[in-house]
């Protein structure tokens, strides 16, 4: 009879599966949890509750729910009731009519437009093409048919709002209105939203790369050279991100054609901004730093970027912060390069670079404190002490 048959009964104090476990060990196979883990039944209930309901876990859950509520409040608050606010328009007429019409438009309840009087049609059109005005209203004093010049490259929401406002004005005054788009969007850029989605993709890729690297390797590098390697990784990733994004929307899909290298450069800067800022926040706050980046780039940045709705259609808070965040500056940069001849591009790029520098400074300051020890005092161990009477220079 097989010896295992005598062992299958087990002793009275052995677990019910002890004979099976002995056979598996004899066969060279061990089943059960990996090293460092344990069976659920072996973990005390008190230890389990302490881990699940501990302050750190509760704090992370509270942080996550606050970010979620912030996301909902920010997007719904920005988009639930878009209203035009001080859309700039130049009224072109002569013989004093330009001033009269401008005053009439500025007196519209709610101040949806801010009208400027002019007699120079060419200058007014140039301001429209440069993005300094949202429309030009050509008032015909000798007839009842007026013309509204718009710039759809500023976003379809702005153009639609302008057309609605001036059609209402024309109907009220028993006049007709013709609309002419002097800066139309490219054929593949329907509603002018490609720049917004492109910038969102660049930023998401940047902070996602930094977040995954922080989770895999830890929020802080083990030494300063590894910090430099992480920065080099950000640069390499940014190059691929910028070139890939510009290629997808350009040669591949034909959404934004031309200006390939300029758009690739903007994408590289945006990707580096998102990744280095996230790394800096991780170095300062640990895993919570990822939440800080999500708040900046997703909760606040996306709804205020002037993509789905232009700045002038957003509530005051989002309208004010939009141009000063990387999302809004990125969208403005792409539109400036593709449609507006580079107008104000330096300002938009400076905003992105400023956020990049903030993240870089945070990362380097934490590195200074962690690796170089300028602000730390550590006791010297006995084996590091020099023998008494020895000259330190010898």
Residue pairs with C-beta under 8 A, 6 or more apart in sequence:
4 19
4 22
4 23
7 19
7 22
8 19
9 19
10 16
10 18
10 19
11 18
15 21
21 31
24 30
24 31
32 39
33 39
51 57
60 287
63 288
63 291
64 291
67 291
67 294
67 295
67 299
70 295
70 299
71 298
71 299
74 299
74 300
74 303
74 318
75 302
75 303
77 303
77 315
77 317
77 318
78 303
78 304
78 309
78 314
78 315
78 318
79 303
79 308
79 309
82 157
82 161
82 309
82 313
82 314
83 110
83 112
83 313
84 110
84 112
84 113
84 161
84 165
84 312
84 313
85 111
85 112
85 312
85 313
85 316
85 319
86 111
86 112
86 113
86 114
86 312
87 112
87 113
87 114
87 134
87 135
87 158
87 161
87 162
87 165
87 312
88 113
88 114
88 116
88 132
88 133
88 134
88 135
89 105
89 113
89 114
89 115
89 116
89 133
89 134
89 135
89 136
89 137
89 162
90 115
90 116
90 117
90 118
90 124
90 127
90 128
90 133
90 135
90 136
90 137
91 98
91 101
91 102
91 105
91 115
91 116
91 117
91 118
91 137
91 139
92 98
92 118
92 119
92 120
92 121
92 124
92 136
92 137
92 138
92 139
93 101
93 117
93 119
93 138
93 139
93 141
94 119
94 141
95 141
97 139
97 141
98 117
98 118
98 119
98 139
99 117
101 115
101 117
101 137
101 139
102 115
102 116
102 117
103 115
105 113
105 115
105 137
105 169
106 113
106 114
106 115
108 165
108 169
112 161
112 165
113 162
113 165
115 137
116 133
118 124
121 136
121 138
124 133
124 136
124 149
125 136
125 149
125 182
127 133
127 136
128 134
128 135
128 136
128 149
128 150
128 151
128 182
128 183
129 151
129 182
129 183
129 340
129 341
130 340
130 341
130 343
131 151
131 153
131 154
131 335
131 336
131 340
131 343
131 344
132 343
133 151
134 150
134 151
134 154
134 158
134 162
134 310
134 312
135 148
135 149
135 150
135 151
135 162
135 166
136 148
136 149
136 182
137 146
137 147
137 148
137 149
137 166
138 146
138 147
138 148
138 149
139 146
140 146
140 147
144 174
144 175
144 176
145 175
145 176
145 177
145 178
146 166
146 170
146 175
146 176
146 177
146 178
147 177
147 178
147 179
147 180
148 162
148 163
148 166
148 177
148 178
148 179
148 180
149 180
149 181
149 182
150 158
150 159
150 162
150 163
150 179
150 180
150 181
150 182
151 158
151 159
151 181
151 182
151 183
151 339
152 159
152 181
152 183
152 184
152 185
152 192
153 183
153 184
153 185
153 192
153 335
153 338
153 339
153 340
154 183
154 192
154 310
154 335
155 191
155 192
155 193
155 306
155 307
155 309
155 310
156 185
156 191
156 192
156 193
157 308
157 309
157 310
157 313
158 310
158 312
158 313
159 181
161 310
161 312
161 313
163 179
166 177
167 177
170 176
170 177
183 339
183 340
185 191
185 192
185 339
186 255
186 256
186 257
186 338
187 254
188 194
188 253
188 254
188 255
188 256
188 257
189 195
189 255
189 256
192 335
193 307
193 308
194 249
194 255
194 256
195 256
195 307
195 331
195 334
195 335
195 338
196 305
196 306
196 307
196 308
196 331
197 307
198 245
198 249
198 256
198 263
198 267
198 334
199 270
199 305
199 307
199 327
199 330
199 331
199 334
200 302
200 305
200 307
200 327
201 245
202 241
202 242
202 245
202 267
202 270
202 271
202 274
202 330
203 270
203 271
203 273
203 274
203 297
203 301
203 326
203 327
203 330
204 274
204 297
205 237
205 241
205 271
205 274
206 234
206 237
206 238
206 241
206 270
206 271
206 272
206 273
206 274
206 275
206 278
207 274
207 275
207 277
207 278
207 290
207 293
207 294
207 297
209 234
209 237
209 275
210 234
210 274
210 275
210 276
210 278
210 279
210 282
210 293
211 278
211 282
211 290
211 293
213 230
213 233
213 279
214 278
214 279
214 282
214 287
214 289
214 290
215 287
219 282
219 283
219 286
219 287
219 289
220 282
220 283
220 366
220 370
221 227
221 229
221 230
221 367
223 371
224 367
224 371
224 372
227 363
227 364
227 367
227 371
230 279
231 276
231 360
231 363
234 271
234 272
234 275
234 276
234 279
235 272
237 271
237 275
238 267
238 268
238 269
238 271
238 272
238 275
239 268
241 267
241 268
241 271
242 263
242 264
242 265
242 266
242 267
242 268
242 269
242 270
242 271
243 264
243 267
243 268
245 263
245 264
245 267
246 260
246 261
246 263
246 264
246 267
247 260
249 255
249 256
249 263
250 256
250 257
250 258
250 260
250 263
251 260
256 263
256 334
256 338
258 338
259 337
259 338
262 337
263 334
263 337
263 338
266 330
266 333
266 334
266 337
266 349
269 349
269 352
269 353
269 356
270 326
270 330
270 352
272 356
273 326
273 352
273 353
273 355
273 356
273 359
274 293
274 297
274 326
276 356
276 359
276 360
276 363
277 293
277 296
277 355
277 356
277 358
277 359
277 362
278 289
278 290
278 293
278 359
279 359
279 363
280 289
280 358
280 359
280 360
280 361
280 362
280 363
280 366
281 288
281 289
281 290
281 292
281 293
281 359
281 362
282 289
282 290
283 289
283 362
283 363
283 366
283 367
284 362
284 366
285 292
296 325
296 326
296 355
297 326
297 327
300 321
300 325
301 325
301 326
301 327
301 328
302 327
303 314
303 318
304 311
304 314
304 318
304 319
304 321
304 322
304 325
304 327
304 328
305 322
305 325
305 327
305 328
305 330
305 331
306 314
306 322
306 323
306 328
306 331
306 332
307 327
307 331
311 319
311 322
311 323
311 328
312 319
314 322
321 328
322 328
323 329
323 332
323 348
323 351
324 351
325 351
325 355
326 351
326 352
326 355
328 351
329 348
329 349
329 351
329 352
330 348
330 352
332 344
332 348
333 345
333 348
333 349
333 352
336 342
336 343
336 344
336 345
336 348
337 345
368 374
368 375
369 375
369 376
386 392
